[in-house]
């Protein structure tokens, strides 16, 4: 009975924290990948907006005679 209790204690004190750390590592790794993908999409959107804004500015400057 003491041996069984020792095994349960070792598993409870050792395996569970290791499993939780492994899960959290996996979770953060996936969130980081998702974040990088989102940032990449935002960068593309900002670049496209910058191009459109520059075209607008060019047209406005071309139409104004000083």
mmCIF file as Biopython writes it, N, C-alpha, C and O atoms, coordinates in Angstrom:
data_model
#
loop_
_atom_site.group_PDB
_atom_site.id
_atom_site.type_symbol
_atom_site.label_atom_id
_atom_site.label_alt_id
_atom_site.label_comp_id
_atom_site.label_asym_id
_atom_site.label_entity_id
_atom_site.label_seq_id
_atom_site.pdbx_PDB_ins_code
_atom_site.Cartn_x
_atom_site.Cartn_y
_atom_site.Cartn_z
_atom_site.occupancy
_atom_site.B_iso_or_equiv
_atom_site.auth_seq_id
_atom_site.auth_asym_id
_atom_site.pdbx_PDB_model_num
ATOM 1   N N  . UNK A ? 1  ? 0.830  -1.191 0.000   1.0 0.0 1  A 1 
ATOM 2   C CA . UNK A ? 1  ? 0.000  0.000  0.000   1.0 0.0 1  A 1 
ATOM 3   C C  . UNK A ? 1  ? 0.878  1.260  0.000   1.0 0.0 1  A 1 
ATOM 4   O O  . UNK A ? 1  ? 0.552  2.250  -0.655  1.0 0.0 1  A 1 
ATOM 5   N N  . UNK A ? 2  ? 1.969  1.215  0.723   1.0 0.0 2  A 1 
ATOM 6   C CA . UNK A ? 2  ? 2.873  2.370  0.752   1.0 0.0 2  A 1 
ATOM 7   C C  . UNK A ? 2  ? 3.519  2.595  -0.617  1.0 0.0 2  A 1 
ATOM 8   O O  . UNK A ? 2  ? 3.737  3.734  -1.030  1.0 0.0 2  A 1 
ATOM 9   N N  . UNK A ? 3  ? 3.818  1.503  -1.308  1.0 0.0 3  A 1 
ATOM 10  C CA . UNK A ? 3  ? 4.423  1.612  -2.637  1.0 0.0 3  A 1 
ATOM 11  C C  . UNK A ? 3  ? 3.446  2.247  -3.617  1.0 0.0 3  A 1 
ATOM 12  O O  . UNK A ? 3  ? 3.829  3.102  -4.415  1.0 0.0 3  A 1 
ATOM 13  N N  . UNK A ? 4  ? 2.192  1.832  -3.557  1.0 0.0 4  A 1 
ATOM 14  C CA . UNK A ? 4  ? 1.163  2.397  -4.438  1.0 0.0 4  A 1 
ATOM 15  C C  . UNK A ? 4  ? 0.981  3.883  -4.151  1.0 0.0 4  A 1 
ATOM 16  O O  . UNK A ? 4  ? 0.850  4.688  -5.073  1.0 0.0 4  A 1 
ATOM 17  N N  . UNK A ? 5  ? 0.975  4.237  -2.885  1.0 0.0 5  A 1 
ATOM 18  C CA . UNK A ? 5  ? 0.839  5.643  -2.505  1.0 0.0 5  A 1 
ATOM 19  C C  . UNK A ? 5  ? 2.041  6.459  -2.998  1.0 0.0 5  A 1 
ATOM 20  O O  . UNK A ? 5  ? 1.878  7.604  -3.420  1.0 0.0 5  A 1 
ATOM 21  N N  . UNK A ? 6  ? 3.221  5.889  -2.949  1.0 0.0 6  A 1 
ATOM 22  C CA . UNK A ? 6  ? 4.424  6.572  -3.415  1.0 0.0 6  A 1 
ATOM 23  C C  . UNK A ? 6  ? 4.364  6.793  -4.932  1.0 0.0 6  A 1 
ATOM 24  O O  . UNK A ? 6  ? 4.730  7.860  -5.424  1.0 0.0 6  A 1 
ATOM 25  N N  . UNK A ? 7  ? 3.900  5.774  -5.666  1.0 0.0 7  A 1 
ATOM 26  C CA . UNK A ? 7  ? 3.788  5.898  -7.117  1.0 0.0 7  A 1 
ATOM 27  C C  . UNK A ? 7  ? 2.766  6.975  -7.474  1.0 0.0 7  A 1 
ATOM 28  O O  . UNK A ? 7  ? 3.011  7.794  -8.359  1.0 0.0 7  A 1 
ATOM 29  N N  . UNK A ? 8  ? 1.635  6.976  -6.796  1.0 0.0 8  A 1 
ATOM 30  C CA . UNK A ? 8  ? 0.601  7.981  -7.053  1.0 0.0 8  A 1 
ATOM 31  C C  . UNK A ? 8  ? 1.134  9.371  -6.735  1.0 0.0 8  A 1 
ATOM 32  O O  . UNK A ? 8  ? 0.870  10.316 -7.479  1.0 0.0 8  A 1 
ATOM 33  N N  . UNK A ? 9  ? 1.861  9.509  -5.670  1.0 0.0 9  A 1 
ATOM 34  C CA . UNK A ? 9  ? 2.427  10.797 -5.286  1.0 0.0 9  A 1 
ATOM 35  C C  . UNK A ? 9  ? 3.451  11.273 -6.320  1.0 0.0 9  A 1 
ATOM 36  O O  . UNK A ? 9  ? 3.460  12.445 -6.697  1.0 0.0 9  A 1 
ATOM 37  N N  . UNK A ? 10 ? 4.304  10.364 -6.771  1.0 0.0 10 A 1 
ATOM 38  C CA . UNK A ? 10 ? 5.313  10.728 -7.777  1.0 0.0 10 A 1 
ATOM 39  C C  . UNK A ? 10 ? 4.638  11.162 -9.076  1.0 0.0 10 A 1 
ATOM 40  O O  . UNK A ? 10 ? 5.023  12.166 -9.675  1.0 0.0 10 A 1 
ATOM 41  N N  . UNK A ? 11 ? 3.634  10.406 -9.510  1.0 0.0 11 A 1 
ATOM 42  C CA . UNK A ? 11 ? 2.932  10.767 -10.737 1.0 0.0 11 A 1 
ATOM 43  C C  . UNK A ? 11 ? 2.184  12.085 -10.575 1.0 0.0 11 A 1 
ATOM 44  O O  . UNK A ? 11 ? 2.190  12.929 -11.471 1.0 0.0 11 A 1 
ATOM 45  N N  . UNK A ? 12 ? 1.548  12.248 -9.433  1.0 0.0 12 A 1 
ATOM 46  C CA . UNK A ? 12 ? 0.789  13.475 -9.195  1.0 0.0 12 A 1 
ATOM 47  C C  . UNK A ? 12 ? 1.681  14.692 -9.089  1.0 0.0 12 A 1 
ATOM 48  O O  . UNK A ? 12 ? 1.325  15.763 -9.581  1.0 0.0 12 A 1 
ATOM 49  N N  . UNK A ? 13 ? 2.813  14.552 -8.469  1.0 0.0 13 A 1 
ATOM 50  C CA . UNK A ? 13 ? 3.720  15.683 -8.278  1.0 0.0 13 A 1 
ATOM 51  C C  . UNK A ? 13 ? 4.653  15.911 -9.462  1.0 0.0 13 A 1 
ATOM 52  O O  . UNK A ? 13 ? 5.179  17.011 -9.632  1.0 0.0 13 A 1 
ATOM 53  N N  . UNK A ? 14 ? 4.861  14.891 -10.275 1.0 0.0 14 A 1 
ATOM 54  C CA . UNK A ? 14 ? 5.804  15.021 -11.376 1.0 0.0 14 A 1 
ATOM 55  C C  . UNK A ? 14 ? 5.158  15.066 -12.738 1.0 0.0 14 A 1 
ATOM 56  O O  . UNK A ? 14 ? 5.462  15.948 -13.542 1.0 0.0 14 A 1 
ATOM 57  N N  . UNK A ? 15 ? 4.278  14.135 -13.007 1.0 0.0 15 A 1 
ATOM 58  C CA . UNK A ? 15 ? 3.706  14.030 -14.349 1.0 0.0 15 A 1 
ATOM 59  C C  . UNK A ? 15 ? 2.769  15.179 -14.668 1.0 0.0 15 A 1 
ATOM 60  O O  . UNK A ? 15 ? 2.837  15.741 -15.761 1.0 0.0 15 A 1 
ATOM 61  N N  . UNK A ? 16 ? 1.907  15.537 -13.751 1.0 0.0 16 A 1 
ATOM 62  C CA . UNK A ? 16 ? 0.914  16.584 -14.025 1.0 0.0 16 A 1 
ATOM 63  C C  . UNK A ? 16 ? 1.564  17.926 -14.357 1.0 0.0 16 A 1 
ATOM 64  O O  . UNK A ? 16 ? 1.191  18.540 -15.357 1.0 0.0 16 A 1 
ATOM 65  N N  . UNK A ? 17 ? 2.516  18.404 -13.566 1.0 0.0 17 A 1 
ATOM 66  C CA . UNK A ? 17 ? 3.155  19.684 -13.933 1.0 0.0 17 A 1 
ATOM 67  C C  . UNK A ? 17 ? 3.895  19.614 -15.272 1.0 0.0 17 A 1 
ATOM 68  O O  . UNK A ? 17 ? 3.898  20.584 -16.031 1.0 0.0 17 A 1 
ATOM 69  N N  . UNK A ? 18 ? 4.515  18.481 -15.559 1.0 0.0 18 A 1 
ATOM 70  C CA . UNK A ? 18 ? 5.221  18.332 -16.834 1.0 0.0 18 A 1 
ATOM 71  C C  . UNK A ? 18 ? 4.218  18.346 -17.982 1.0 0.0 18 A 1 
ATOM 72  O O  . UNK A ? 18 ? 4.457  18.981 -19.009 1.0 0.0 18 A 1 
ATOM 73  N N  . UNK A ? 19 ? 3.089  17.643 -17.811 1.0 0.0 19 A 1 
ATOM 74  C CA . UNK A ? 19 ? 2.060  17.620 -18.844 1.0 0.0 19 A 1 
ATOM 75  C C  . UNK A ? 19 ? 1.477  19.013 -19.061 1.0 0.0 19 A 1 
ATOM 76  O O  . UNK A ? 19 ? 1.252  19.418 -20.202 1.0 0.0 19 A 1 
ATOM 77  N N  . UNK A ? 20 ? 1.234  19.746 -17.984 1.0 0.0 20 A 1 
ATOM 78  C CA . UNK A ? 20 ? 0.690  21.103 -18.106 1.0 0.0 20 A 1 
ATOM 79  C C  . UNK A ? 20 ? 1.696  22.013 -18.794 1.0 0.0 20 A 1 
ATOM 80  O O  . UNK A ? 20 ? 1.312  22.816 -19.644 1.0 0.0 20 A 1 
ATOM 81  N N  . UNK A ? 21 ? 2.960  21.908 -18.452 1.0 0.0 21 A 1 
ATOM 82  C CA . UNK A ? 21 ? 3.991  22.722 -19.115 1.0 0.0 21 A 1 
ATOM 83  C C  . UNK A ? 21 ? 4.070  22.395 -20.604 1.0 0.0 21 A 1 
ATOM 84  O O  . UNK A ? 21 ? 4.223  23.291 -21.435 1.0 0.0 21 A 1 
ATOM 85  N N  . UNK A ? 22 ? 3.966  21.123 -20.934 1.0 0.0 22 A 1 
ATOM 86  C CA . UNK A ? 22 ? 3.971  20.720 -22.336 1.0 0.0 22 A 1 
ATOM 87  C C  . UNK A ? 22 ? 2.780  21.294 -23.083 1.0 0.0 22 A 1 
ATOM 88  O O  . UNK A ? 22 ? 2.924  21.802 -24.195 1.0 0.0 22 A 1 
ATOM 89  N N  . UNK A ? 23 ? 1.603  21.214 -22.474 1.0 0.0 23 A 1 
ATOM 90  C CA . UNK A ? 23 ? 0.406  21.776 -23.099 1.0 0.0 23 A 1 
ATOM 91  C C  . UNK A ? 23 ? 0.539  23.278 -23.270 1.0 0.0 23 A 1 
ATOM 92  O O  . UNK A ? 23 ? 0.210  23.802 -24.334 1.0 0.0 23 A 1 
ATOM 93  N N  . UNK A ? 24 ? 1.015  23.985 -22.249 1.0 0.0 24 A 1 
ATOM 94  C CA . UNK A ? 24 ? 1.161  25.438 -22.345 1.0 0.0 24 A 1 
ATOM 95  C C  . UNK A ? 24 ? 2.189  25.826 -23.401 1.0 0.0 24 A 1 
ATOM 96  O O  . UNK A ? 24 ? 2.004  26.820 -24.104 1.0 0.0 24 A 1 
ATOM 97  N N  . UNK A ? 25 ? 3.256  25.067 -23.522 1.0 0.0 25 A 1 
ATOM 98  C CA . UNK A ? 25 ? 4.251  25.319 -24.564 1.0 0.0 25 A 1 
ATOM 99  C C  . UNK A ? 25 ? 3.606  25.206 -25.941 1.0 0.0 25 A 1 
ATOM 100 O O  . UNK A ? 25 ? 3.786  26.074 -26.796 1.0 0.0 25 A 1 
ATOM 101 N N  . UNK A ? 26 ? 2.845  24.117 -26.149 1.0 0.0 26 A 1 
ATOM 102 C CA . UNK A ? 26 ? 2.153  23.909 -27.423 1.0 0.0 26 A 1 
ATOM 103 C C  . UNK A ? 26 ? 1.171  25.040 -27.688 1.0 0.0 26 A 1 
ATOM 104 O O  . UNK A ? 26 ? 1.100  25.534 -28.814 1.0 0.0 26 A 1 
ATOM 105 N N  . UNK A ? 27 ? 0.412  25.464 -26.683 1.0 0.0 27 A 1 
ATOM 106 C CA . UNK A ? 27 ? -0.589 26.516 -26.826 1.0 0.0 27 A 1 
ATOM 107 C C  . UNK A ? 27 ? 0.058  27.847 -27.212 1.0 0.0 27 A 1 
ATOM 108 O O  . UNK A ? 27 ? -0.406 28.528 -28.126 1.0 0.0 27 A 1 
ATOM 109 N N  . UNK A ? 28 ? 1.117  28.206 -26.519 1.0 0.0 28 A 1 
ATOM 110 C CA . UNK A ? 28 ? 1.808  29.469 -26.812 1.0 0.0 28 A 1 
ATOM 111 C C  . UNK A ? 28 ? 2.444  29.409 -28.196 1.0 0.0 28 A 1 
ATOM 112 O O  . UNK A ? 28 ? 2.426  30.404 -28.921 1.0 0.0 28 A 1 
ATOM 113 N N  . UNK A ? 29 ? 3.004  28.268 -28.575 1.0 0.0 29 A 1 
ATOM 114 C CA . UNK A ? 29 ? 3.610  28.094 -29.889 1.0 0.0 29 A 1 
ATOM 115 C C  . UNK A ? 29 ? 2.568  28.341 -30.988 1.0 0.0 29 A 1 
ATOM 116 O O  . UNK A ? 29 ? 2.836  29.056 -31.954 1.0 0.0 29 A 1 
ATOM 117 N N  . UNK A ? 30 ? 1.374  27.745 -30.832 1.0 0.0 30 A 1 
ATOM 118 C CA . UNK A ? 30 ? 0.313  27.931 -31.833 1.0 0.0 30 A 1 
ATOM 119 C C  . UNK A ? 30 ? -0.205 29.361 -31.848 1.0 0.0 30 A 1 
ATOM 120 O O  . UNK A ? 30 ? -0.463 29.910 -32.919 1.0 0.0 30 A 1 
ATOM 121 N N  . UNK A ? 31 ? -0.360 29.969 -30.687 1.0 0.0 31 A 1 
ATOM 122 C CA . UNK A ? 31 ? -0.817 31.361 -30.638 1.0 0.0 31 A 1 
ATOM 123 C C  . UNK A ? 31 ? 0.201  32.284 -31.296 1.0 0.0 31 A 1 
ATOM 124 O O  . UNK A ? 31 ? -0.179 33.233 -31.982 1.0 0.0 31 A 1 
ATOM 125 N N  . UNK A ? 32 ? 1.478  32.022 -31.098 1.0 0.0 32 A 1 
ATOM 126 C CA . UNK A ? 32 ? 2.523  32.826 -31.718 1.0 0.0 32 A 1 
ATOM 127 C C  . UNK A ? 32 ? 2.457  32.707 -33.237 1.0 0.0 32 A 1 
ATOM 128 O O  . UNK A ? 32 ? 2.605  33.704 -33.943 1.0 0.0 32 A 1 
ATOM 129 N N  . UNK A ? 33 ? 2.238  31.497 -33.744 1.0 0.0 33 A 1 
ATOM 130 C CA . UNK A ? 33 ? 2.112  31.292 -35.182 1.0 0.0 33 A 1 
ATOM 131 C C  . UNK A ? 33 ? 0.893  32.036 -35.718 1.0 0.0 33 A 1 
ATOM 132 O O  . UNK A ? 33 ? 0.974  32.679 -36.765 1.0 0.0 33 A 1 
ATOM 133 N N  . UNK A ? 34 ? -0.232 31.957 -35.014 1.0 0.0 34 A 1 
ATOM 134 C CA . UNK A ? 34 ? -1.437 32.669 -35.443 1.0 0.0 34 A 1 
ATOM 135 C C  . UNK A ? 34 ? -1.192 34.178 -35.447 1.0 0.0 34 A 1 
ATOM 136 O O  . UNK A ? 34 ? -1.624 34.884 -36.358 1.0 0.0 34 A 1 
ATOM 137 N N  . UNK A ? 35 ? -0.503 34.655 -34.433 1.0 0.0 35 A 1 
ATOM 138 C CA . UNK A ? 35 ? -0.213 36.082 -34.336 1.0 0.0 35 A 1 
ATOM 139 C C  . UNK A ? 35 ? 0.658  36.540 -35.505 1.0 0.0 35 A 1 
ATOM 140 O O  . UNK A ? 35 ? 0.420  37.605 -36.074 1.0 0.0 35 A 1 
ATOM 141 N N  . UNK A ? 36 ? 1.661  35.746 -35.865 1.0 0.0 36 A 1 
ATOM 142 C CA . UNK A ? 36 ? 2.522  36.085 -36.993 1.0 0.0 36 A 1 
ATOM 143 C C  . UNK A ? 36 ? 1.717  36.147 -38.282 1.0 0.0 36 A 1 
ATOM 144 O O  . UNK A ? 36 ? 1.934  37.036 -39.106 1.0 0.0 36 A 1 
ATOM 145 N N  . UNK A ? 37 ? 0.777  35.200 -38.467 1.0 0.0 37 A 1 
ATOM 146 C CA . UNK A ? 37 ? -0.066 35.212 -39.659 1.0 0.0 37 A 1 
ATOM 147 C C  . UNK A ? 37 ? -0.957 36.451 -39.687 1.0 0.0 37 A 1 
ATOM 148 O O  . UNK A ? 37 ? -1.128 37.074 -40.736 1.0 0.0 37 A 1 
ATOM 149 N N  . UNK A ? 38 ? -1.522 36.807 -38.540 1.0 0.0 38 A 1 
ATOM 150 C CA . UNK A ? 38 ? -2.369 37.999 -38.467 1.0 0.0 38 A 1 
ATOM 151 C C  . UNK A ? 38 ? -1.569 39.261 -38.774 1.0 0.0 38 A 1 
ATOM 152 O O  . UNK A ? 38 ? -2.040 40.133 -39.504 1.0 0.0 38 A 1 
ATOM 153 N N  . UNK A ? 39 ? -0.384 39.359 -38.232 1.0 0.0 39 A 1 
ATOM 154 C CA . UNK A ? 39 ? 0.470  40.525 -38.465 1.0 0.0 39 A 1 
ATOM 155 C C  . UNK A ? 39 ? 0.853  40.616 -39.941 1.0 0.0 39 A 1 
ATOM 156 O O  . UNK A ? 39 ? 0.913  41.710 -40.501 1.0 0.0 39 A 1 
ATOM 157 N N  . UNK A ? 40 ? 1.107  39.489 -40.562 1.0 0.0 40 A 1 
ATOM 158 C CA . UNK A ? 40 ? 1.435  39.470 -41.981 1.0 0.0 40 A 1 
ATOM 159 C C  . UNK A ? 40 ? 0.271  40.003 -42.807 1.0 0.0 40 A 1 
ATOM 160 O O  . UNK A ? 40 ? 0.475  40.790 -43.731 1.0 0.0 40 A 1 
ATOM 161 N N  . UNK A ? 41 ? -0.951 39.580 -42.481 1.0 0.0 41 A 1 
ATOM 162 C CA . UNK A ? 41 ? -2.133 40.075 -43.189 1.0 0.0 41 A 1 
ATOM 163 C C  . UNK A ? 41 ? -2.325 41.578 -42.946 1.0 0.0 41 A 1 
ATOM 164 O O  . UNK A ? 41 ? -2.673 42.316 -43.867 1.0 0.0 41 A 1 
ATOM 165 N N  . UNK A ? 42 ? -2.100 42.019 -41.727 1.0 0.0 42 A 1 
ATOM 166 C CA . UNK A ? 42 ? -2.216 43.446 -41.435 1.0 0.0 42 A 1 
ATOM 167 C C  . UNK A ? 42 ? -1.180 44.258 -42.206 1.0 0.0 42 A 1 
ATOM 168 O O  . UNK A ? 42 ? -1.477 45.349 -42.693 1.0 0.0 42 A 1 
ATOM 169 N N  . UNK A ? 43 ? 0.018  43.732 -42.312 1.0 0.0 43 A 1 
ATOM 170 C CA . UNK A ? 43 ? 1.078  44.422 -43.046 1.0 0.0 43 A 1 
ATOM 171 C C  . UNK A ? 43 ? 0.686  44.578 -44.517 1.0 0.0 43 A 1 
ATOM 172 O O  . UNK A ? 43 ? 0.892  45.637 -45.110 1.0 0.0 43 A 1 
ATOM 173 N N  . UNK A ? 44 ? 0.117  43.512 -45.105 1.0 0.0 44 A 1 
ATOM 174 C CA . UNK A ? 44 ? -0.329 43.589 -46.497 1.0 0.0 44 A 1 
ATOM 175 C C  . UNK A ? 44 ? -1.421 44.644 -46.646 1.0 0.0 44 A 1 
ATOM 176 O O  . UNK A ? 44 ? -1.411 45.424 -47.599 1.0 0.0 44 A 1 
ATOM 177 N N  . UNK A ? 45 ? -2.347 44.666 -45.718 1.0 0.0 45 A 1 
ATOM 178 C CA . UNK A ? 45 ? -3.435 45.638 -45.773 1.0 0.0 45 A 1 
ATOM 179 C C  . UNK A ? 45 ? -2.909 47.069 -45.654 1.0 0.0 45 A 1 
ATOM 180 O O  . UNK A ? 45 ? -3.348 47.955 -46.387 1.0 0.0 45 A 1 
ATOM 181 N N  . UNK A ? 46 ? -1.990 47.290 -44.752 1.0 0.0 46 A 1 
ATOM 182 C CA . UNK A ? 46 ? -1.412 48.627 -44.575 1.0 0.0 46 A 1 
ATOM 183 C C  . UNK A ? 46 ? -0.628 49.032 -45.822 1.0 0.0 46 A 1 
ATOM 184 O O  . UNK A ? 46 ? -0.695 50.186 -46.244 1.0 0.0 46 A 1 
ATOM 185 N N  . UNK A ? 47 ? 0.107  48.102 -46.412 1.0 0.0 47 A 1 
ATOM 186 C CA . UNK A ? 47 ? 0.846  48.413 -47.642 1.0 0.0 47 A 1 
ATOM 187 C C  . UNK A ? 47 ? -0.107 48.795 -48.770 1.0 0.0 47 A 1 
ATOM 188 O O  . UNK A ? 47 ? 0.152  49.744 -49.510 1.0 0.0 47 A 1 
ATOM 189 N N  . UNK A ? 48 ? -1.207 48.056 -48.903 1.0 0.0 48 A 1 
ATOM 190 C CA . UNK A ? 48 ? -2.192 48.377 -49.939 1.0 0.0 48 A 1 
ATOM 191 C C  . UNK A ? 48 ? -2.833 49.740 -49.682 1.0 0.0 48 A 1 
ATOM 192 O O  . UNK A ? 48 ? -3.040 50.519 -50.612 1.0 0.0 48 A 1 
ATOM 193 N N  . UNK A ? 49 ? -3.140 50.021 -48.433 1.0 0.0 49 A 1 
ATOM 194 C CA . UNK A ? 49 ? -3.717 51.325 -48.106 1.0 0.0 49 A 1 
ATOM 195 C C  . UNK A ? 49 ? -2.730 52.456 -48.390 1.0 0.0 49 A 1 
ATOM 196 O O  . UNK A ? 49 ? -3.126 53.529 -48.846 1.0 0.0 49 A 1 
ATOM 197 N N  . UNK A ? 50 ? -1.479 52.223 -48.127 1.0 0.0 50 A 1 
ATOM 198 C CA . UNK A ? 50 ? -0.451 53.223 -48.391 1.0 0.0 50 A 1 
ATOM 199 C C  . UNK A ? 50 ? -0.348 53.504 -49.891 1.0 0.0 50 A 1 
ATOM 200 O O  . UNK A ? 50 ? -0.218 54.657 -50.304 1.0 0.0 50 A 1 
ATOM 201 N N  . UNK A ? 51 ? -0.406 52.443 -50.705 1.0 0.0 51 A 1 
ATOM 202 C CA . UNK A ? 51 ? -0.348 52.621 -52.158 1.0 0.0 51 A 1 
ATOM 203 C C  . UNK A ? 51 ? -1.536 53.433 -52.661 1.0 0.0 51 A 1 
ATOM 204 O O  . UNK A ? 51 ? -1.375 54.337 -53.480 1.0 0.0 51 A 1 
ATOM 205 N N  . UNK A ? 52 ? -2.728 53.107 -52.168 1.0 0.0 52 A 1 
ATOM 206 C CA . UNK A ? 52 ? -3.924 53.837 -52.596 1.0 0.0 52 A 1 
ATOM 207 C C  . UNK A ? 52 ? -3.845 55.288 -52.154 1.0 0.0 52 A 1 
ATOM 208 O O  . UNK A ? 52 ? -4.179 56.189 -52.924 1.0 0.0 52 A 1 
ATOM 209 N N  . UNK A ? 53 ? -3.411 55.523 -50.935 1.0 0.0 53 A 1 
ATOM 210 C CA . UNK A ? 53 ? -3.283 56.887 -50.432 1.0 0.0 53 A 1 
ATOM 211 C C  . UNK A ? 53 ? -2.256 57.668 -51.238 1.0 0.0 53 A 1 
ATOM 212 O O  . UNK A ? 53 ? -2.464 58.849 -51.519 1.0 0.0 53 A 1 
ATOM 213 N N  . UNK A ? 54 ? -1.165 57.039 -51.610 1.0 0.0 54 A 1 
ATOM 214 C CA . UNK A ? 54 ? -0.147 57.715 -52.415 1.0 0.0 54 A 1 
ATOM 215 C C  . UNK A ? 54 ? -0.694 58.074 -53.785 1.0 0.0 54 A 1 
ATOM 216 O O  . UNK A ? 54 ? -0.419 59.160 -54.295 1.0 0.0 54 A 1 
ATOM 217 N N  . UNK A ? 55 ? -1.475 57.164 -54.396 1.0 0.0 55 A 1 
ATOM 218 C CA . UNK A ? 55 ? -2.092 57.471 -55.686 1.0 0.0 55 A 1 
ATOM 219 C C  . UNK A ? 55 ? -3.048 58.652 -55.547 1.0 0.0 55 A 1 
ATOM 220 O O  . UNK A ? 55 ? -3.094 59.523 -56.416 1.0 0.0 55 A 1 
ATOM 221 N N  . UNK A ? 56 ? -3.801 58.682 -54.468 1.0 0.0 56 A 1 
ATOM 222 C CA . UNK A ? 56 ? -4.730 59.787 -54.222 1.0 0.0 56 A 1 
ATOM 223 C C  . UNK A ? 56 ? -3.972 61.109 -54.077 1.0 0.0 56 A 1 
ATOM 224 O O  . UNK A ? 56 ? -4.368 62.126 -54.646 1.0 0.0 56 A 1 
ATOM 225 N N  . UNK A ? 57 ? -2.893 61.081 -53.319 1.0 0.0 57 A 1 
ATOM 226 C CA . UNK A ? 57 ? -2.082 62.292 -53.133 1.0 0.0 57 A 1 
ATOM 227 C C  . UNK A ? 57 ? -1.496 62.742 -54.460 1.0 0.0 57 A 1 
ATOM 228 O O  . UNK A ? 57 ? -1.483 63.937 -54.754 1.0 0.0 57 A 1 
ATOM 229 N N  . UNK A ? 58 ? -1.008 61.798 -55.271 1.0 0.0 58 A 1 
ATOM 230 C CA . UNK A ? 58 ? -0.447 62.145 -56.571 1.0 0.0 58 A 1 
ATOM 231 C C  . UNK A ? 58 ? -1.494 62.805 -57.467 1.0 0.0 58 A 1 
ATOM 232 O O  . UNK A ? 58 ? -1.194 63.773 -58.166 1.0 0.0 58 A 1 
ATOM 233 N N  . UNK A ? 59 ? -2.716 62.285 -57.448 1.0 0.0 59 A 1 
ATOM 234 C CA . UNK A ? 59 ? -3.786 62.878 -58.255 1.0 0.0 59 A 1 
ATOM 235 C C  . UNK A ? 59 ? -4.146 64.275 -57.751 1.0 0.0 59 A 1 
ATOM 236 O O  . UNK A ? 59 ? -4.382 65.190 -58.540 1.0 0.0 59 A 1 
ATOM 237 N N  . UNK A ? 60 ? -4.183 64.425 -56.431 1.0 0.0 60 A 1 
ATOM 238 C CA . UNK A ? 60 ? -4.516 65.735 -55.859 1.0 0.0 60 A 1 
ATOM 239 C C  . UNK A ? 60 ? -3.427 66.757 -56.180 1.0 0.0 60 A 1 
ATOM 240 O O  . UNK A ? 60 ? -3.735 67.908 -56.491 1.0 0.0 60 A 1 
ATOM 241 N N  . UNK A ? 61 ? -2.176 66.359 -56.109 1.0 0.0 61 A 1 
ATOM 242 C CA . UNK A ? 61 ? -1.075 67.272 -56.430 1.0 0.0 61 A 1 
ATOM 243 C C  . UNK A ? 61 ? -1.060 67.614 -57.905 1.0 0.0 61 A 1 
ATOM 244 O O  . UNK A ? 61 ? -0.712 68.736 -58.275 1.0 0.0 61 A 1 
ATOM 245 N N  . UNK A ? 62 ? -1.429 66.675 -58.749 1.0 0.0 62 A 1 
ATOM 246 C CA . UNK A ? 62 ? -1.443 66.930 -60.185 1.0 0.0 62 A 1 
ATOM 247 C C  . UNK A ? 62 ? -2.532 67.900 -60.587 1.0 0.0 62 A 1 
ATOM 248 O O  . UNK A ? 62 ? -2.388 68.623 -61.573 1.0 0.0 62 A 1 
ATOM 249 N N  . UNK A ? 63 ? -3.622 67.926 -59.835 1.0 0.0 63 A 1 
ATOM 250 C CA . UNK A ? 63 ? -4.742 68.797 -60.177 1.0 0.0 63 A 1 
ATOM 251 C C  . UNK A ? 63 ? -4.618 70.203 -59.627 1.0 0.0 63 A 1 
ATOM 252 O O  . UNK A ? 63 ? -5.307 71.108 -60.098 1.0 0.0 63 A 1 
ATOM 253 N N  . UNK A ? 64 ? -3.759 70.410 -58.644 1.0 0.0 64 A 1 
ATOM 254 C CA . UNK A ? 64 ? -3.624 71.713 -58.007 1.0 0.0 64 A 1 
ATOM 255 C C  . UNK A ? 64 ? -2.493 72.491 -58.681 1.0 0.0 64 A 1 
ATOM 256 O O  . UNK A ? 64 ? -1.357 72.020 -58.749 1.0 0.0 64 A 1 
ATOM 257 N N  . UNK A ? 65 ? -2.816 73.676 -59.172 1.0 0.0 65 A 1 
ATOM 258 C CA . UNK A ? 65 ? -1.806 74.530 -59.803 1.0 0.0 65 A 1 
ATOM 259 C C  . UNK A ? 65 ? -1.509 75.692 -58.868 1.0 0.0 65 A 1 
ATOM 260 O O  . UNK A ? 65 ? -2.407 76.455 -58.511 1.0 0.0 65 A 1 
ATOM 261 N N  . UNK A ? 66 ? -0.269 75.823 -58.480 1.0 0.0 66 A 1 
ATOM 262 C CA . UNK A ? 66 ? 0.118  76.927 -57.604 1.0 0.0 66 A 1 
ATOM 263 C C  . UNK A ? 66 ? 0.759  78.042 -58.352 1.0 0.0 66 A 1 
ATOM 264 O O  . UNK A ? 66 ? 1.142  79.047 -57.754 1.0 0.0 66 A 1 
#
